[in-house]
Amino acid sequence: MAGVPEVPTLELNDGHRIPALGLGTYSLDGDEGVAAVGAAITSGYRLLDTALNYGNEDAVGEAVRRADVPRDEFVVTSKLPGRHHGYDEAHRSVDETLANLGLDHLDLYLIHWPNPSVGKFVETWKAFVDLRDSGKVRSIGVSNFTPEHLDRIIDATGVAPAVNQVELHPYFPQAELRAVHQRLGIVTESWSPLAKQSELLTEEPVTAAAAAHGVSAGQVVLRWHVQLGAVPVPKSGDADRQRENLDVFGFTLTDDEVQAISALERGRLWDGDPDTHEEM
């Protein structure tokens, strides 16, 4: 497509690649969701992030099928819900997801939450390895896993996730977890990268960097993620905002700016501690 920006890609530990920035699709559903995701695709998004629990896999899949873009250019991601943990359950769940999407394979499939009290995330991961080997899923990963959770699934299977998608933004930079990911060859994805419903975009280190580079505060924060090596998946249904969010590869924050933004750290913004928070 003419005018579509060139988005860099990162190599995953299985040899596949993933765009350095994607589209979160939570709440983008129905006909409006199809249109919103379609607009994002037109703007250059190729990494699309959905989940069975979002209830919009059908809209995301419809947008992909309608797009004048080859299927192999997309990284369509979905997530297995907590109620489907278990070996057989995971096999049934991916079939449900593929039927919803109307696609014959997933490019990236994540365990949405570890739900440790249920105690089935290890056998679920074993199913994911088999799903990858069968070709239904190209790359496999997790979401909201701690280093302990990662160790357990890697010890059980010898397979490290390609991705761990976690809460990550300047208020919660996750430096220790990112270091673990780097050691294990796991790409970090950032959910809620702009710290929704917070004052992040008015913080002085962010606004100062925006003024210095002639960009928006949101672009500064997304660029901060990129320079950390994390893959942000900001959600927006607005075509102008989608284009702005994707346009973060033409400037570079200084080391001092990155450090000043990281110094805003104050912890999780929501009740999302993976050791206790569970979603079914």
C-alpha positions as CSV (number, residue, x, y, z in Angstrom):
1,M,0.0,0.0,0.0
2,A,1.3,3.5,-0.9
3,G,2.3,5.6,2.0
4,V,2.4,2.8,4.6
5,P,5.2,3.3,7.1
6,E,8.0,0.8,7.4
7,V,7.7,-0.7,10.8
8,P,10.9,-2.5,12.1
9,T,10.6,-6.1,13.2
10,L,12.1,-8.1,16.0
11,E,13.3,-11.7,15.7
12,L,11.6,-14.2,18.0
13,N,13.4,-17.2,19.5
14,D,11.7,-19.5,17.1
15,G,13.1,-17.7,14.0
16,H,9.9,-15.9,13.1
17,R,9.6,-12.1,13.3
18,I,7.2,-9.7,14.9
19,P,6.5,-6.0,14.2
20,A,8.0,-3.6,16.8
21,L,4.6,-2.1,17.5
22,G,1.1,-3.5,17.2
23,L,-2.6,-2.7,17.7
24,G,-4.5,-3.6,20.8
25,T,-8.1,-4.4,20.0
26,Y,-9.9,-4.7,23.3
27,S,-13.4,-3.3,23.0
28,L,-13.1,-3.0,19.2
29,D,-16.0,-5.2,18.2
30,G,-18.9,-5.5,15.8
31,D,-19.0,-3.6,12.5
32,E,-17.3,-0.6,14.2
33,G,-14.5,-2.9,15.3
34,V,-14.1,-4.3,11.8
35,A,-13.9,-0.7,10.4
36,A,-11.4,0.3,13.1
37,V,-9.1,-2.6,12.6
38,G,-9.4,-2.2,8.9
39,A,-8.3,1.5,9.2
40,A,-5.3,0.4,11.3
41,I,-4.3,-2.1,8.6
42,T,-4.6,0.6,6.0
43,S,-2.3,2.7,8.2
44,G,0.4,0.0,8.3
45,Y,-0.4,-2.2,11.4
46,R,0.4,-5.8,10.9
47,L,0.6,-7.0,14.5
48,L,-3.0,-7.3,15.7
49,D,-3.7,-8.4,19.3
50,T,-7.0,-9.9,20.4
51,A,-8.2,-12.6,22.8
52,L,-11.1,-15.0,23.2
53,N,-12.2,-13.1,26.3
54,Y,-12.3,-9.8,24.3
55,G,-15.3,-11.2,22.3
56,N,-14.0,-9.6,19.1
57,E,-12.0,-12.3,17.4
58,D,-14.7,-12.3,14.6
59,A,-14.2,-8.6,14.0
60,V,-10.4,-8.8,13.9
61,G,-10.6,-11.8,11.5
62,E,-13.1,-10.1,9.2
63,A,-10.8,-7.1,9.0
64,V,-7.9,-9.3,8.1
65,R,-9.8,-11.2,5.5
66,R,-11.1,-8.0,3.9
67,A,-7.7,-6.4,3.7
68,D,-5.8,-6.0,0.5
69,V,-2.7,-7.4,2.3
70,P,-1.2,-10.9,2.0
71,R,-2.1,-13.1,5.0
72,D,1.5,-13.9,5.6
73,E,2.3,-10.2,6.4
74,F,0.1,-10.3,9.5
75,V,0.9,-11.4,13.0
76,V,-2.5,-12.2,14.3
77,T,-2.4,-12.8,18.1
78,S,-5.0,-14.3,20.4
79,K,-5.1,-15.6,23.9
80,L,-6.4,-18.6,25.7
81,P,-8.7,-17.8,28.7
82,G,-8.3,-19.2,32.1
83,R,-11.4,-21.4,31.9
84,H,-9.8,-23.3,29.0
85,H,-6.6,-24.2,30.9
86,G,-5.6,-27.9,30.5
87,Y,-4.2,-30.0,27.7
88,D,-7.4,-31.1,25.9
89,E,-9.1,-27.8,26.7
90,A,-6.4,-25.8,25.0
91,H,-6.7,-27.9,21.8
92,R,-10.5,-27.2,21.8
93,S,-10.0,-23.5,22.6
94,V,-7.7,-22.8,19.7
95,D,-10.2,-24.4,17.4
96,E,-12.8,-22.1,18.7
97,T,-10.6,-19.1,18.3
98,L,-9.7,-20.1,14.7
99,A,-13.3,-20.5,13.9
100,N,-14.1,-17.1,15.3
101,L,-11.3,-15.5,13.3
102,G,-12.1,-17.4,10.1
103,L,-8.4,-18.2,9.7
104,D,-6.6,-21.5,9.3
105,H,-3.8,-20.7,11.7
106,L,-2.7,-18.2,14.4
107,D,0.6,-16.4,14.1
108,L,1.0,-16.0,17.9
109,Y,-1.0,-17.7,20.7
110,L,-0.6,-16.7,24.3
111,I,-1.8,-18.1,27.7
112,H,-3.7,-15.0,28.9
113,W,-3.0,-15.4,32.6
114,P,-1.2,-18.2,34.6
115,N,-4.0,-18.6,37.1
116,P,-1.6,-20.4,39.5
117,S,-4.3,-21.5,42.0
118,V,-5.8,-23.6,39.2
119,G,-2.4,-25.2,38.7
120,K,-2.9,-26.1,35.0
121,F,-0.6,-23.6,33.2
122,V,2.2,-26.1,32.7
123,E,0.0,-28.8,31.0
124,T,-1.6,-25.9,29.0
125,W,1.9,-24.9,27.8
126,K,2.6,-28.6,26.8
127,A,-0.5,-28.3,24.6
128,F,0.8,-25.0,23.1
129,V,4.1,-26.7,22.1
130,D,2.1,-29.4,20.4
131,L,-0.2,-26.8,18.7
132,R,2.9,-25.1,17.4
133,D,4.3,-28.4,16.1
134,S,1.0,-29.2,14.4
135,G,1.0,-25.9,12.4
136,K,-2.2,-24.5,13.9
137,V,-0.1,-21.9,15.7
138,R,3.1,-20.4,14.3
139,S,4.6,-18.9,17.5
140,I,3.6,-19.5,21.1
141,G,3.9,-17.3,24.2
142,V,2.4,-16.3,27.5
143,S,0.9,-13.2,29.1
144,N,1.3,-12.0,32.7
145,F,3.8,-14.7,33.6
146,T,6.4,-14.1,36.4
147,P,10.0,-15.4,36.3
148,E,8.8,-18.3,38.5
149,H,6.0,-19.2,36.1
150,L,8.4,-19.0,33.1
151,D,10.9,-21.3,34.8
152,R,8.2,-23.9,35.5
153,I,7.0,-24.2,31.9
154,I,10.5,-24.1,30.5
155,D,11.7,-26.8,32.9
156,A,8.7,-29.0,31.9
157,T,9.1,-28.7,28.2
158,G,12.5,-27.2,27.3
159,V,10.6,-24.6,25.3
160,A,10.8,-20.9,26.2
161,P,7.9,-18.7,25.2
162,A,8.5,-16.5,22.2
163,V,6.7,-13.6,23.9
164,N,5.5,-12.6,27.4
165,Q,2.9,-9.8,27.2
166,V,2.8,-7.9,30.5
167,E,1.7,-4.6,32.1
168,L,4.5,-2.2,31.2
169,H,4.6,1.5,31.0
170,P,6.8,4.3,32.6
171,Y,5.0,3.9,35.9
172,F,5.9,0.2,35.8
173,P,9.0,-0.4,33.7
174,Q,9.5,-4.0,34.8
175,A,13.3,-3.8,34.6
176,E,13.9,-7.1,36.4
177,L,11.4,-9.0,34.3
178,R,12.8,-7.5,31.1
179,A,16.3,-8.7,32.2
180,V,14.9,-12.2,32.7
181,H,13.3,-12.1,29.3
182,Q,16.6,-11.0,27.7
183,R,18.4,-13.9,29.3
184,L,15.8,-16.4,28.1
185,G,15.4,-14.9,24.6
186,I,11.8,-13.9,25.2
187,V,10.4,-10.7,23.6
188,T,8.6,-8.4,26.0
189,E,5.2,-7.1,24.8
190,S,3.6,-4.2,26.7
191,W,-0.1,-4.1,27.4
192,S,-1.6,-0.7,28.4
193,P,1.6,0.9,27.2
194,L,0.2,4.4,27.7
195,A,-1.0,3.7,31.2
196,K,-4.7,4.4,30.3
197,Q,-6.7,6.7,32.6
198,S,-3.6,8.0,34.3
199,E,-1.8,11.4,34.2
200,L,1.3,9.8,32.5
201,L,1.0,11.9,29.3
202,T,1.2,15.1,31.4
203,E,4.3,14.2,33.3
204,E,7.2,16.6,32.9
205,P,9.8,14.2,31.5
206,V,7.3,13.1,28.9
207,T,6.1,16.6,27.9
208,A,9.7,17.9,27.8
209,A,10.8,15.1,25.4
210,A,7.7,15.7,23.3
211,A,8.6,19.4,22.9
212,A,12.2,18.6,22.2
213,H,11.4,16.2,19.4
214,G,8.2,17.9,18.0
215,V,6.0,14.9,18.7
216,S,3.1,14.1,20.9
217,A,3.4,12.8,24.5
218,G,1.9,9.5,23.4
219,Q,4.5,9.1,20.7
220,V,7.3,9.8,23.3
221,V,6.0,7.0,25.6
222,L,5.6,4.5,22.7
223,R,9.1,5.4,21.5
224,W,10.3,4.8,25.1
225,H,8.9,1.2,24.8
226,V,10.6,0.7,21.5
227,Q,14.0,1.8,22.8
228,L,13.6,-0.6,25.8
229,G,13.2,-3.4,23.3
230,A,9.6,-3.9,24.2
231,V,6.7,-4.2,21.7
232,P,3.8,-1.9,22.7
233,V,0.3,-2.7,21.6
234,P,-1.7,0.5,22.1
235,K,-5.4,0.3,21.6
236,S,-7.2,2.9,19.6
237,G,-10.2,2.9,17.3
238,D,-9.5,6.4,16.0
239,A,-7.7,6.3,12.6
240,D,-5.8,9.6,13.2
241,R,-4.6,8.3,16.6
242,Q,-3.7,5.0,15.1
243,R,-1.5,6.7,12.6
244,E,0.1,8.9,15.2
245,N,0.8,5.9,17.5
246,L,2.6,4.0,14.6
247,D,4.7,7.0,13.7
248,V,7.4,6.6,16.3
249,F,10.3,5.3,14.2
250,G,11.5,8.7,12.9
251,F,13.0,10.1,16.1
252,T,15.2,8.8,18.9
253,L,15.0,9.7,22.6
254,T,18.3,10.5,24.3
255,D,19.6,8.2,27.0
256,D,18.8,10.9,29.6
257,E,15.2,11.2,28.3
258,V,14.7,7.4,28.5
259,Q,16.1,7.4,32.1
260,A,14.0,10.3,33.2
261,I,10.9,8.6,31.9
262,S,11.8,5.3,33.5
263,A,12.3,7.2,36.8
264,L,8.5,7.8,36.9
265,E,8.2,4.2,38.2
266,R,5.7,3.7,41.0
267,G,4.4,0.2,40.5
268,R,1.3,-1.5,39.0
269,L,-1.7,0.7,38.3
270,W,-4.3,-2.1,38.4
271,D,-4.8,-5.2,40.5
272,G,-2.9,-7.4,38.1
273,D,-0.3,-9.3,40.2
274,P,-0.1,-12.6,38.3
275,D,0.5,-14.5,41.6
276,T,-3.0,-13.5,42.8
277,H,-5.0,-12.0,40.0
278,E,-6.9,-14.5,37.9
279,E,-9.2,-14.3,34.9
280,M,-11.4,-17.1,33.6
